[in-house]
Structure formats: C-alpha cells, structure tokens
Amino acid sequence: MPSVELIDQKILERFQKQVHSGKWATTYLFTGKEVERKKELALAFAKALNCTGKASADCHCSVCRRMTEGTFPDLKWYGSDEEAASIKIAEVRDFRNWLSLKPFEAKVKIFIFNGAERLTAEAQNALLKSIEEPPPGNVIIFFVPHAKSLFDTITSRAMEVKVPAFPEETVKKILIQEGISKVEADFLARASQGELARARQAHKEKWFLEKNKWIDQLVKSPADFLDGFQGQGREAIREVFDFLIEWTRDLLTYCATRDAENLIHMDRAELVEQLASKHDFESILELFESLGQIKKSIDDYANQKLVLTQAGILWEHFLKP
C-alpha cells in the first residue's frame, strides 16, 4: 500500500461519507497539478466503492489488492501514456464500449482519464453523450490541471474536486524514503513546488547534478554557457530561461532577506551569498525582469540565437567586477 501521506485524508473522508450514504456523483473532475495525489485518491475512492473487506487503507481483500496491482477488470485507466501528446478517440470508443457492459464483479465500475486535458476535440465530443446519460453503476473521473482544460459541456456535468499539491516537506520526506539524498530531495521538493511526479522525473533525469553544472558554467562564462544551446529547439531554450530566472530569483530573494532557508538552490547558498553581496537589490531586480521579458519574446517567436546572445550579454555585464 502507498504511504498514507500520498492521500489527502480530508478529501478521502468526503468520498467515504458519500459511499456510506449511497450518494455519489457519476462524473468527477479532479483539478490541480499534483498527478500522484490524484491517482492515489482515485484509487482509494474506487476501493471504497467496491471493497469487500474492511474498507481501510490497509485492506488486503481481493478487490483492493487487485486494484493496487492494476488487474481488477472493472477499473479502467485511460491516458496512461503520459508522454503521448493526446488522448485520441480510439480510447474514448473503448471507454464507451466498456461503459455499456455489465460489471464483471464490481459494485461500481470506475473509469479514470489521466491527463484528460490531452483529449482531442473529437474525443471530447464523443464523450459528451456518455457524460449526459451514463448508465447506472459507473463512476467517471477526469484528471485535469484546471476546470477550463475541458469543454464546458463536460465540466458542467461533473463534480469538481480540487486536489492540493503536497507541502514541500512531504515531498522531501517521500523522496528521502525512496532513497534520494537529503540535499537533493530538499532541492527537488523546492523546485517542483510540491509536485511529486515532477520531482521524481527531475531525479530520473539527474537534474540536481545537471543544474549545478549549469550554475558553474554560467558563473564561469555566461556567453560560452548560453552559446552551447544554439540550434536547440524552442522548448529547450525555454527550459534554459526557466533555469536562469529561477537562479536569479534566488539571488533576489537572498538580497532581500539574507536568509538561505528561502532559496530553491539552498545547496549553493554560499555562491548565492557571494554573488548577491556584490550587487544591490535594484540591479538584481533589473536582471530578473529583463530575463523575464526576453523569455516572453521566445513565446512570440523571437530569433533564438538573438535571445541567447541577449541573455549572455546581461549576465556578462552582471558578473563584471
């Protein structure tokens, strides 16, 4: 069973009350950025609806066990390939086929659309009839960042459940439990802003080591560092500017507070203090705002070589003795 920390207990208690009263919605909209928490809540709700045991977090009845293992026939997940750009109508047709069938053994069949914002317009339109007149004994759950991610015709027929992100300390604790060092876990928790899946992905991509290489290269020679990204795609350039802005925000934060506890890159607090002590708040703020303006121009399809050169000049000027 997952750690109880993965589940928002207040929301789960609301679901359990609905189950006990026999009154629950047919369609739910789980909103918020934290995907892992949505998954665990949806799974816990599915278990509460169908459990044949004691309906608790540590239940090991056949239904709960197979739901955890992903082998229960009446629990269907769609959009499981999170790398796919869209959820196409073929998956919706499969959903509609299963929706019309009697359950194999469940009291209530559960259908979960992960990353439902990736549903194509055609797929959403195909879903609408099923949402309007769903057969009894089914619950449909959509995971989306916010309600506007889907057509109003769908969201207006769903009950929204706002799933909050994890506290940073909880993400840190979970990552440490998974074997990640305290220093890296602290950085990933801060950088991910409470998104566990994002923190795990950053660890998988060894971002903690990479970002420190970037910091060292930036401080040594901004022009050479940024020139190394010439020819890369627009998304890669955006990621570089996200890093530059985040790093500059740390300098700005330290200059304002003189407190390393507020930094994202707390593992580089000594370097942050060293750089921030050489500049006043206004000059760091000017750098921060200029980088933000340049990043915005990327979205307006500015010349990529030009934006990297502009950022390099800004940093070269900033680091001059």
N, C-alpha and C positions, 0 to 999 in steps of 0.2 A: 504493500500500500504506500502511496506517496505520503510525504511528511504532511501533517495537518496544516503546516504553515503555508502550503500551496493553495489552500482553500479559504476563501473569505467566509468565515463562520456565520456572520450576520446574514449574508445572502442565502447561505445554505439553510439556515434556520427558517427563513421565509419560505423556501421551497418545501421544506419538511412539513411546515404548517399547512401549505396548500395540499400536499399529499394526504395528510391526516384528515383534512376536511373534505377531501374528494373534489376540490375545486381548484383547477389549474388551467392555465391558458393553453391553447393549441399551438400558438406560434410565439416564440420569444426572440428578442433582439438583444444579444449580449454586446454592449458597446464598451469601448476603451481599448487601449493599446496593448495591454498585457495578455498575450495569447495563452501562455501557460496556465494562468489563473482561470481563464475562460474554459480551457479544456478540462481542468480538474473539477470545476463547478458543474459543467455539463455532464460529466461522467458521474459525479456524486448525485445529481438530480435524477439521471437515468436509473441509477441503483435504487434510490429512494422510491421511485415509481414501480420498480419491479422486484425488489429484494424479497427473497423467501425466508430470510433468516431474521437477524435482529436489527437490520436497517441502521447499522452504525458504521463508523469509519473503519473499524477492524473486522467487519463481517467477512466471512470466508465461505458463504453459501455458494452454490454452483453458479447462480446468476451473477453475483458480484465478482466472483473470481474470473469468470469468462469475459465479463465486460472489461475488467482490468487488462486481461490478456488480449482483448480485441477479437475474440472468437464467438461472441454472443450473436446469434443470427438476426435478432431484431433491433440491433443497434448499428446504424449505418452512418459512416463518415464520408463526407464529400469535400473536395478541395484539399485532400491530404498532402498533395504535392505542392508544398509552399513555394517552390521555385517556379512553378508554372505561372505564366503571365495572366491566364484567365481560366475561369471555370466555364466550360462550354456546355451547349445544350444537350450533348450526349449524356452528361452526368445528370442533368435535370430529367431527362427521359427515363433514366434508370431509377431515379428517385420516385417519379410518378408511377412507375410500374410497381415498385415495392410498396408504395403508399396504398395502392388499391388492393393489395393482398392481405389476407388474414395473417395475424402473427403466428410464428412457429410455436412459441411458448410464452412470450411476454404478455404481461397485462396491458402494457402500453408500448408501442413501437416508438423508437427515438431516431430522429434524423438530424444530423449536425452538419452544417455547412461552415467549414473553416475558411477564413479569408473570403467571406461572401461578397466583399466589395469587388472581387475579381469576376463575379458573374457577368457575363456579357449581357447586352441589352436584350438579345434574342432569348437568352436563358431566363432572364428576369420576367420577361413577358410570358414565357412558357410556365413559369412558376405560379403566376398570378391566380389562375383558376384553382390550383391545388390549395392555395392560401385562402381563397374566398370560400371554398366549400370542402374543407378537409373531412375525410371520413372519420368517425369516432375512433378513439383508441390510438391516437397518434400525437406525438409532440415534435414540432419542428423548431430547431434552434439555429439562428444565424449569428456568426461572429463577425462583427464589423468595427472599425475604429470609431465611427460615429454614425448616428441615425441617417444622416444625409448621404451615406455611402450607397444606399439602395434607393430604388424608385419609391416615391411617396405612397404609391398604390400598395406596396408591400409593407412598408414600415407602419402605415396607418392601421394595419390589421394585426400588428404584433405588439406584445408587451415588452417594453424596453427594460433591461436590467443593466444598470451602469456598474461595470466591474472595475474597481480601482486598481491602480498599479501597486506593486509591492512597496513597502517602505525600503529605503536603500539598505538599512541594517539587515532586513530579512533576506534580500538578495545576496548580500555579503555572506550571511550565515549559511545559506543554501550552497553557495559556490564553494565555501570552505569545506562543507560537509561532502562535497563532490571531489575533494582532493586538490583544489586550487589554493595556491599560497595566499596568505592573508594580505600581502601587499598588492598582488594582482587582483584579488577578489574585491578589495576596497576600491581600486581604480575602476574595475568593470561595473560595480554597483553604482558608483557616482556617474560614470559616463553614460550608462544605459538608462538613467533616470527611473529606476525601478522596474525596467522591462527585463524579466528573467531570460526570455528567449533571446533577446538582443545581446545580453551579457554572455550567455553561453556561446552564441555564434561568434562573438568577438574573441572569446577564449579559443575556440576551434580554429579561428583564422590567425591566432597568435598576435593579436593586435597590441597587446601590452608590450611585447618586445619590439614590434614594428614602430609603434608610436614613439618609443624612446629613441630609436634610430633616427626617426624623422626630426625629433626635437634637437638632437645633437647635430644633425646635418644642417638644419635651419639656422641654428646659432653660429655654426662654423662659417657657412657661406649660403645666405638666402638665395642668391641668384643661381648658384650651381644646383642647390636642392630643388628649386622650382623648375629649373630648366630640364630636370630629369623627367618631368611629367609631360613634356612637349610631345604631341602626337597621340596622347591617350584620349579616350572618349570623354564626352561631356560629363557623364556621371562620375567618372574617376576624378575629374577636375573639381566637381562639386564637393567630393569627399575630402580633397586636399584643403579646400577653403573652409569646410566644416572644422577640420583639424586646426587650421590657422586661427579661426575665430574662437574656438574653444580654448586654445592655448593663450591667446591674447586676453580672453575673458578672465583667465586665472591671474594674469599679471594685473589686470584692472582690479580684480577682487582683492588681491593681496595689498595693492597700493592703497585701497580704501579702508581695509580692515586690519591689516598687519596680522592676520590670523590664518595660518596654514590649514586649519581644520576646515576652512570653507573652499579649499581647492579641489578641483577634479583630479589634477595631476599632483596629488599630495606626495607621491613618491619622488617628485622632482622639486620639492619645496625649497631646497637650498638654491637651486638655479633660479626659480621664480623670484625668491627674495633678492638674489644678486641682481637680476635684470630690473626688477621693479624699483630697487633702491636708486637706480641711475636716472630715473625719469619721474616727472611729476604726473599727477592724475590726468591732467588735460592732454598731455602728449600721448599717453596710452589710450585714452578715450578716442582721440583723433585717429589713431591707428586702427582701433577696433571698429569704429564707424566706417572708415574708408574700406576696410576689408569686407564689411557687410554690403556696401554699395557695389563693390566690384563683383561679389558673388551674385548679387541681384542681376547684374548685367549678363552673367552666364545664362540665366534663365531667359534673357531677352536675346539670346543667340549672338552675344558679342564674340569677337575673334579670340579663340582660346589662347593663342600664343601671346596676344596682347595682354590679356588679363593676368597671365602668369608673370609676364615681364613687369606689369604694374605692381603686382604684389611683391615681387623681388626687390624693386626699387624702394618701396615703402619700408620693407624690413631692413634693407641695407642702410637706409637713412636712419632708421630707429636704432640700429645697433652700433652706429658710429660713436667712437669715444667722445 
